[in-house]
Amino acid sequence: MSVITSNLLDETFVRLQEEGKTAFIPFITVGDPDPATTVDIIVALEQAGADIVELGVPYSDPLADGPVIQRASERALVRKITIDTCFDVARETRTRGVNMPFVLFTYYNPVLQMGLDKFFSSMQAAGISGLIIPDLPVEESGEVLALADAANVSLVPLVAPTSQDRIAVILSKARGFIYCVSSLGVTGERATFHEGLEAFIKSVKEMSDLPVAIGFGISNAEQVRQFSKICDGVVVGSAIVRKIEESVPLLQQGHSKEEGLLQIRDFVRLLKS
Amino acid sequence: MTQVPDEHGRFGPFGGRYVPETLMNALIELEKSYRHYEDDAEFQAEISYLLKQYSGRETPLYYAERLTEHLGGAKIYLKREDLNHTGAHKINNAIGQGILAKRMGKKKVIAETGAGQHGVATATVAALLGLECKVFMGEEDTKRQQLNVFRMKLLGAEVVPVLSGTRTLKDACNEALRYWVSNVHDTFYILGSATGPHPYPMMVRNFQRVIGDETRRQILEAEGRLPDMLVAAVGGGSNAIGMFYPFVEDTDVQMVGVEAAGRGVDTEFHAATMTKGTKGVFQGSLSYLLQDAFGQVLPAHSISAGLDYPGIGPEHSYLKDIERAKYYPITDKEALDALHLLSRTEGIIPALESAHAVAQVVKLAPNMTRDDLVVICLSGRGDKDVESIMAYTEGGGIL
């Protein structure tokens, strides 16, 4: 593996590991319900104890996402949210004192249309240290990985229980952390997980020195606690996005916005407890 | 010309496999199985048997004398895919993939459908082979194609109306892929067009090439030479690639793909991917795509539900870029005029999709001579569209 300079994402995992903690990683869709509120939500997430945040770029055809995140994408796209909006939001949160690392979650086509060079220079300028592209498997990621490395952006791979023989190849190109997909299917809350999951995570951990996070379907405090025991990071997406969806009426009125943000903060605190 | 696709599923720069990690293994397994059976004599014999005895192949290559005379130019033949069982070329591919599913030990199949033709073909083959079948269909299309929805139900399939996005074909594809991600262990996805991630564009082409193979044999028998021009409608592009592929090396044979211009390529309401699209990654492969500057996929429009798709199969993008095939847009109105013309001159009501191909020939044939041989792929019959045509007419349209 080539030598990669460490970035804020790597440093955060090192610090958490030293403290014996698991990274709590919320996912939100940028621009849901609007960019200014997204900035407020990110501030609230850090106050609630988030260690890293995944910034979802809304997309017209989110293949890997279930209905909750699809709806968030649709709400955001009404406002013509682009990748550039996501960069603006990231920069804005820094002026509001947010310190945690950002991981951009985007489908490949918006990146391709921006142009890879411009995309990565903007990533660097916006201070985003990680990148997840759910529809860019390792076989197609050569050029993106080289540019990501050059920009000191960690291209975080997804690994699924069905990856089997491909796991070794995926891990050999992994940066930042390994994102283990908890189960087959799209994103969305799940009540139960399949039995082989723990063994799967264990085998991934044995094959790589990078931190291992789990995501897809994790939606309550009990599940977060359970996975925190065996993973270095836990991603919660749809459950938080659903909470945001429920809070949209509050968030969009000046007088009730604080109440809406408070509800999101409390919900996330509860998840982490 | 080099063999496409290469081992990465690339047709030049196009194609590939841009899908969530959860699907990669299923696609690799599918490719392996397909490669294994591709040259298996027994597998091929089973397909040939069903194409002949069940679907009624070979389909005629019919000399459309009255249409030829009416247009007063090129000599026009119709490849009668509309005479297949279920009324369109889609059955060729559904039989191939259905048998492959069975060989792979899958008990359940899923499919996406726009016009309903591929859904009906899949439901039919599922009934024939004893497989459980679910068809994803945009809610908008379930309204436009109520008869096909009912046909699928009669055949024992479950029709799942898709409420996401634009509620048309592209969203039905998304939903089928999402369902497949969750159920890869026991489910086979019978994809209906020459689109999607590798190996689908290659596999669908190979199951559809029977159209071109037969045409070649039949035109040689009828005319003693190859045609000068092949014309076929393109949505995703499966009937066109099936017709074109066996002629790709014959550079004297012009290949013309016809896409839907809807209300016009300068309006927002069209599906003219080749005329107005740019390169992008969509539903698993790199190809031309209707999208905005930020890479968001634009909604497509066509009176024909089967052409109402913002993408196109990667091999067509390749044929366009190497200038082996040309692609032209035809509006809703031009297609309806052509449907009208073919119905009146030949007693054949074509599907709205196929009417686009006829419309392009209406434009081209008068400028050609009787020595020029043109073959139109008449991909499907028009019964399913009668209601849409009536609605259009009552809405102040032509006829």
Interface residues (C-beta under 8 A of the other chain):
Chain A: Y59 S60 D61 L63 A64 G66 P67 Q70 E74 L77 T82 I83 Y108 N109 P110 V111 L112 Q113 M114 P134 D135 L136 P137 E139 E140 P157 L158 V159 A160 T162 S163 Q164 R166 I170 V181 L184 G185 V186
Chain B: H8 G16 R17 Y18 V19 P20 E21 T22 M24 N25 A26 S164 G165 K170 D171 N174 L177 R178 V181 S182 N183 V184 H185 T278 G280 V281 F282 Q283 G284 L289 Q291 A293 F294 G295 Q296 V297
